[in-house]
């Protein structure tokens, strides 16, 4: 009988843990998925602004439901698996974030045509992208 009761408590504990919900691990918003063209980045220690014309580079992102691929001048420069989680932002409040390996996070603001990625670290960058036109 003691074994049965202990087993029921263990099952109840697993059921409780499985039923706990949070915003962590949410699915990517549908309008986040797609190709994005870099317009500018602002930040760094000096608070400067970088653009394609000031850097001589064309950057873009290809965002799927599971990874962000980065491109510089058309060449693939990285593939970064991510999850979307809600965390306290250094900019204030709870914000949805792209969470990458090694605890790197970027909060984001999204409209149908614009994406702003904010590095969640001091002296880092806020980057603005425009949605690429579908061909």
Secondary structure as the mmCIF struct_conf table of DSSP 4:
data_model
#
loop_
_struct_conf.conf_type_id
_struct_conf.id
_struct_conf.beg_label_comp_id
_struct_conf.beg_label_asym_id
_struct_conf.beg_label_seq_id
_struct_conf.end_label_comp_id
_struct_conf.end_label_asym_id
_struct_conf.end_label_seq_id
HELX_RH_AL_P HELX_RH_AL_P1 UNK A 2 UNK A 19
BEND BEND1 UNK A 23 UNK A 23
TURN_TY1_P TURN_TY1_P1 UNK A 24 UNK A 25
STRN STRN1 UNK A 26 UNK A 26
HELX_LH_PP_P HELX_LH_PP_P1 UNK A 27 UNK A 29
TURN_TY1_P TURN_TY1_P2 UNK A 30 UNK A 32
BEND BEND2 UNK A 33 UNK A 33
STRN STRN2 UNK A 34 UNK A 43
TURN_TY1_P TURN_TY1_P3 UNK A 44 UNK A 47
STRN STRN3 UNK A 48 UNK A 51
HELX_RH_AL_P HELX_RH_AL_P2 UNK A 52 UNK A 55
TURN_TY1_P TURN_TY1_P4 UNK A 56 UNK A 56
STRN STRN4 UNK A 59 UNK A 63
BEND BEND3 UNK A 65 UNK A 66
STRN STRN5 UNK A 67 UNK A 72
TURN_TY1_P TURN_TY1_P5 UNK A 73 UNK A 74
STRN STRN6 UNK A 75 UNK A 81
STRN STRN7 UNK A 83 UNK A 88
TURN_TY1_P TURN_TY1_P6 UNK A 90 UNK A 91
BEND BEND4 UNK A 92 UNK A 93
STRN STRN8 UNK A 94 UNK A 99
HELX_RH_3T_P HELX_RH_3T_P1 UNK A 101 UNK A 103
STRN STRN9 UNK A 105 UNK A 110
BEND BEND5 UNK A 112 UNK A 113
STRN STRN10 UNK A 114 UNK A 119
BEND BEND6 UNK A 120 UNK A 121
TURN_TY1_P TURN_TY1_P7 UNK A 122 UNK A 123
STRN STRN11 UNK A 125 UNK A 131
HELX_LH_PP_P HELX_LH_PP_P2 UNK A 132 UNK A 134
#
